[in-house]
């Protein structure tokens, strides 16, 4: 396996893909905060990372689920803006971390190329 097609880069790719997917779910939840009977959706990030690592090829669609235990308003909607805002900030930090790790990985490859 080459440095560019390494397992760690594939893991970082899955990490960034799942983080981005979760950001889109959170944004969708926020967009539907006033939609009657809408239920908050999310993924189990750690389980999805494990599942992605087990997949030999391709990137399976993450399993989206309704979030249990949230307080439902009289209109049937259970989106909690505080929860969604916190998750959005967390996902932003996670994505930035993934990008930084990927940069460092490619910097290592670039150093190896320039020194040979």
C-alpha atoms as a printed R data frame, in Angstrom:
    type eleno elety resid chain resno       x      y      z
1   ATOM     1    CA   UNK     A     1   0.000  0.000  0.000
2   ATOM     2    CA   UNK     A     2   1.362  3.418 -0.919
3   ATOM     3    CA   UNK     A     3   1.692  6.363  1.453
4   ATOM     4    CA   UNK     A     4  -1.053  8.221 -0.364
5   ATOM     5    CA   UNK     A     5  -3.471  5.270 -0.241
6   ATOM     6    CA   UNK     A     6  -2.738  4.381  3.372
7   ATOM     7    CA   UNK     A     7  -5.227  3.121  5.931
8   ATOM     8    CA   UNK     A     8  -4.826  6.284  7.985
9   ATOM     9    CA   UNK     A     9  -5.815  8.485  5.052
10  ATOM    10    CA   UNK     A    10  -8.836  6.261  4.393
11  ATOM    11    CA   UNK     A    11  -9.809  6.605  8.068
12  ATOM    12    CA   UNK     A    12  -9.425 10.382  7.893
13  ATOM    13    CA   UNK     A    13 -11.530 10.414  4.734
14  ATOM    14    CA   UNK     A    14 -14.291  8.451  6.524
15  ATOM    15    CA   UNK     A    15 -13.987 10.749  9.549
16  ATOM    16    CA   UNK     A    16 -14.408 13.879  7.406
17  ATOM    17    CA   UNK     A    17 -17.234 12.324  5.382
18  ATOM    18    CA   UNK     A    18 -19.167 11.335  8.505
19  ATOM    19    CA   UNK     A    19 -18.538 14.686 10.184
20  ATOM    20    CA   UNK     A    20 -19.806 16.493  7.090
21  ATOM    21    CA   UNK     A    21 -22.843 14.205  6.904
22  ATOM    22    CA   UNK     A    22 -23.661 14.882 10.557
23  ATOM    23    CA   UNK     A    23 -23.345 18.646 10.010
24  ATOM    24    CA   UNK     A    24 -25.928 18.360  7.226
25  ATOM    25    CA   UNK     A    25 -28.271 16.470  9.584
26  ATOM    26    CA   UNK     A    26 -27.885 19.148 12.268
27  ATOM    27    CA   UNK     A    27 -28.503 21.888  9.689
28  ATOM    28    CA   UNK     A    28 -31.608 20.021  8.521
29  ATOM    29    CA   UNK     A    29 -32.825 19.767 12.119
30  ATOM    30    CA   UNK     A    30 -32.357 23.517 12.589
31  ATOM    31    CA   UNK     A    31 -34.119 24.236  9.295
32  ATOM    32    CA   UNK     A    32 -37.102 22.195 10.498
33  ATOM    33    CA   UNK     A    33 -37.367 23.734 13.967
34  ATOM    34    CA   UNK     A    34 -40.868 25.055 13.173
35  ATOM    35    CA   UNK     A    35 -42.095 22.050 11.151
36  ATOM    36    CA   UNK     A    36 -44.954 20.317 12.962
37  ATOM    37    CA   UNK     A    37 -44.307 16.650 13.859
38  ATOM    38    CA   UNK     A    38 -40.654 16.842 12.767
39  ATOM    39    CA   UNK     A    39 -38.338 14.708 14.903
40  ATOM    40    CA   UNK     A    40 -34.644 15.399 15.410
41  ATOM    41    CA   UNK     A    41 -32.392 13.078 13.420
42  ATOM    42    CA   UNK     A    42 -28.794 12.080 14.063
43  ATOM    43    CA   UNK     A    43 -26.265  9.294 13.600
44  ATOM    44    CA   UNK     A    44 -24.257  7.316 16.126
45  ATOM    45    CA   UNK     A    45 -20.901  8.762 15.071
46  ATOM    46    CA   UNK     A    46 -18.687  6.186 16.787
47  ATOM    47    CA   UNK     A    47 -20.692  3.225 15.486
48  ATOM    48    CA   UNK     A    48 -20.629  4.657 11.980
49  ATOM    49    CA   UNK     A    49 -16.843  5.113 12.171
50  ATOM    50    CA   UNK     A    50 -16.434  1.483 13.224
51  ATOM    51    CA   UNK     A    51 -18.753  0.356 10.425
52  ATOM    52    CA   UNK     A    52 -16.826  2.440  7.859
53  ATOM    53    CA   UNK     A    53 -13.532  0.898  9.023
54  ATOM    54    CA   UNK     A    54 -14.951 -2.592  8.505
55  ATOM    55    CA   UNK     A    55 -16.084 -1.835  4.965
56  ATOM    56    CA   UNK     A    56 -13.408 -2.861  2.494
57  ATOM    57    CA   UNK     A    57 -14.456 -0.431 -0.207
58  ATOM    58    CA   UNK     A    58 -16.944  2.332 -0.746
59  ATOM    59    CA   UNK     A    59 -18.622  4.484  1.803
60  ATOM    60    CA   UNK     A    60 -21.925  3.131  3.080
61  ATOM    61    CA   UNK     A    61 -24.776  5.506  3.805
62  ATOM    62    CA   UNK     A    62 -24.811  6.222  7.557
63  ATOM    63    CA   UNK     A    63 -27.810  4.910  9.494
64  ATOM    64    CA   UNK     A    64 -29.928  7.946 10.370
65  ATOM    65    CA   UNK     A    65 -32.146  7.598 13.411
66  ATOM    66    CA   UNK     A    66 -34.569  9.722 15.394
67  ATOM    67    CA   UNK     A    67 -33.054 11.005 18.632
68  ATOM    68    CA   UNK     A    68 -34.905  9.547 21.628
69  ATOM    69    CA   UNK     A    69 -35.582 11.363 24.880
70  ATOM    70    CA   UNK     A    70 -36.022 14.905 23.576
71  ATOM    71    CA   UNK     A    71 -38.934 16.996 24.845
72  ATOM    72    CA   UNK     A    72 -41.685 17.227 22.276
73  ATOM    73    CA   UNK     A    73 -43.590 20.491 21.901
74  ATOM    74    CA   UNK     A    74 -47.392 20.540 21.503
75  ATOM    75    CA   UNK     A    75 -46.982 20.641 17.684
76  ATOM    76    CA   UNK     A    76 -45.075 17.313 17.804
77  ATOM    77    CA   UNK     A    77 -41.670 18.846 17.007
78  ATOM    78    CA   UNK     A    78 -38.751 17.953 19.299
79  ATOM    79    CA   UNK     A    79 -35.862 20.002 17.856
80  ATOM    80    CA   UNK     A    80 -33.836 21.588 20.665
81  ATOM    81    CA   UNK     A    81 -31.905 24.594 19.369
82  ATOM    82    CA   UNK     A    82 -29.420 24.441 22.266
83  ATOM    83    CA   UNK     A    83 -28.573 20.804 21.461
84  ATOM    84    CA   UNK     A    84 -28.260 21.507 17.749
85  ATOM    85    CA   UNK     A    85 -26.089 24.599 18.269
86  ATOM    86    CA   UNK     A    86 -23.770 22.670 20.570
87  ATOM    87    CA   UNK     A    87 -23.516 19.780 18.086
88  ATOM    88    CA   UNK     A    88 -22.823 22.197 15.235
89  ATOM    89    CA   UNK     A    89 -19.954 23.779 17.179
90  ATOM    90    CA   UNK     A    90 -18.618 20.321 18.100
91  ATOM    91    CA   UNK     A    91 -18.784 19.137 14.489
92  ATOM    92    CA   UNK     A    92 -17.003 22.293 13.318
93  ATOM    93    CA   UNK     A    93 -14.128 21.551 15.714
94  ATOM    94    CA   UNK     A    94 -14.062 17.875 14.731
95  ATOM    95    CA   UNK     A    95 -13.937 18.741 11.029
96  ATOM    96    CA   UNK     A    96 -11.111 21.250 11.585
97  ATOM    97    CA   UNK     A    97  -9.188 18.571 13.505
98  ATOM    98    CA   UNK     A    98  -9.654 16.077 10.669
99  ATOM    99    CA   UNK     A    99  -8.445 18.571  8.082
100 ATOM   100    CA   UNK     A   100  -5.387 19.402 10.209
101 ATOM   101    CA   UNK     A   101  -4.533 15.712 10.599
102 ATOM   102    CA   UNK     A   102  -4.878 15.221  6.851
103 ATOM   103    CA   UNK     A   103  -2.596 18.213  6.208
104 ATOM   104    CA   UNK     A   104   0.028 16.743  8.522
105 ATOM   105    CA   UNK     A   105  -0.206 13.392  6.759
106 ATOM   106    CA   UNK     A   106   0.362 15.004  3.357
107 ATOM   107    CA   UNK     A   107   3.135 17.190  4.763
108 ATOM   108    CA   UNK     A   108   4.923 13.975  5.788
109 ATOM   109    CA   UNK     A   109   4.518 12.609  2.256
110 ATOM   110    CA   UNK     A   110   5.762 15.876  0.768
111 ATOM   111    CA   UNK     A   111   8.823 15.843  3.039
112 ATOM   112    CA   UNK     A   112   9.620 12.267  2.039
113 ATOM   113    CA   UNK     A   113   9.372 13.174 -1.640
114 ATOM   114    CA   UNK     A   114  11.499 16.305 -1.377
115 ATOM   115    CA   UNK     A   115  14.233 14.560  0.625
116 ATOM   116    CA   UNK     A   116  14.655 11.675 -1.799
